Structure formats: C-alpha cells, structure tokens
Amino acid sequence: MREIAPGIVVDEKVRFGKPAIKGTRVPVDLILGKLAGGMTYEQVMSEYNLAKEDILAALRYASTHLENEEIKAIG
C-alpha cells in the first residue's frame, strides 16, 4: 500500500489498485459518482462509514488531477 495523496492510497490487492480512502476499500471514483448522483456528504458518510475528511480528501485528489489535465483539440 502506498499513500499517493493525503488520505488516499493505492494497493494492487484492493480494488485493482484504484485510488481509495486510506483504511478502507472505498475507491475515490465511487465517492465522486455518489456525490455527482445527488447523494449528500451525510448519506455517503453513513452508507460507506466515512468521515467528512475522507470525502474532502477524495475531492482534493480529484481536483488536483483535473487541475493538471491537458486537453488537446483534434481537427
């Protein structure tokens, strides 16, 4: 297991190495999808036994990756 960002780890034995919340098997993309689908922080926290800090860590991780994303126009 390797921490790749505060509160976010990857482990090839957990969720096929997808970034997940440290100390859980909950992947970052699942949290983002649930929030994008309309769930509240409280609902996600309750359903996956997470703290608000875990959700914020997932959002920070996603934000950092999107911030550095490069888009190349084709055609």
C-alpha positions in Angstrom: 0.0 0.0 0.0 1.3 3.5 -0.9 -0.2 6.8 0.0 -0.4 8.9 -3.1 -2.1 12.0 -1.6 -3.2 12.9 1.9 -5.8 10.3 2.9 -5.6 8.5 -0.5 -3.8 5.2 -1.1 -3.3 2.6 -3.8 -2.9 -1.1 -3.2 -2.9 -3.6 -6.0 -4.7 -6.0 -3.7 -7.5 -3.6 -3.1 -9.9 -2.6 -5.8 -7.4 -3.5 -8.5 -5.1 -0.6 -7.4 -7.6 2.1 -7.8 -7.1 5.2 -5.5 -9.1 4.6 -2.4 -9.7 6.2 1.0 -6.9 5.2 3.4 -8.0 2.5 5.8 -11.0 1.5 3.7 -11.8 -0.3 0.4 -13.8 2.6 -0.8 -12.5 4.0 -4.1 -12.3 7.7 -4.9 -14.3 7.3 -8.1 -17.2 5.7 -6.1 -17.4 8.7 -3.8 -17.3 11.2 -6.6 -20.0 9.3 -8.5 -22.3 9.2 -5.5 -21.9 12.9 -4.9 -22.4 13.7 -8.6 -25.5 11.5 -8.5 -27.1 13.7 -5.8 -26.2 12.0 -2.5 -25.2 14.3 0.3 -22.0 14.2 2.3 -24.0 12.7 5.2 -25.6 10.0 3.0 -22.2 9.0 1.6 -20.6 9.1 5.1 -23.4 6.9 6.5 -23.5 4.4 3.7 -19.7 3.8 3.5 -18.8 4.5 7.1 -16.6 7.5 6.2 -15.7 10.8 7.9 -16.2 14.2 6.3 -12.4 14.4 6.0 -12.4 11.2 3.8 -14.9 12.8 1.4 -12.8 16.0 1.3 -9.7 14.0 0.6 -11.4 12.4 -2.4 -12.5 15.8 -3.7 -9.0 17.3 -3.2 -7.4 14.3 -5.0 -9.8 14.6 -8.0 -9.4 18.4 -8.1 -5.6 18.1 -8.2 -5.7 15.6 -11.1 -8.2 17.7 -13.1 -6.1 20.8 -12.5 -3.1 19.2 -14.2 -5.1 17.6 -17.0 -4.2 18.7 -20.5 -6.8 18.8 -23.3 -5.6 18.7 -26.9 -8.0 19.7 -29.6 -8.2 17.5 -32.6 -9.3 18.6 -36.1 
